Amino acid sequence: MEVPTPFQQRLDAAIAACRGCWESCGFPSQTRIVGKLELELELELELELELELELELELELELELELELETLQLV
């Protein structure tokens, strides 16, 4: 059995919570909720990419420092 992602869990919860609203208000409410959750997911992915880039930069700096230390030890 496939475990739902956190985004899918939030989406399912929002759909369940808003089902009554959709029945009385119609499609526009559903569109706004899904759009908001999609935007939230997009922002989370953007943050994740920024964190990955930051980690890459930290690793690059660490490698540069190790190389500099090795160079100093050889002198």
Phi, psi and omega in degrees: 000133182280133178275127181292147178288161177304321179297315181296323177297316179295319179297315179298319179294319179294319179297315180296318182292330186259002183305316178297321179296318181297322181295325181270327185260331179097193188300322184304324179295317179298318181298317180295316181297310181297318178299319179295318179292323176295319178296318178300316178297316179300318179294321177297318179295321178297317178296319178299318178295320178297319179294321177297319179296317178299318178296317177301317180294321178296318179295320178298316178296319179298318178295319178298318179293321177296318179296318179296320179296316178298319179297318180293325180290332179284337183279000000 
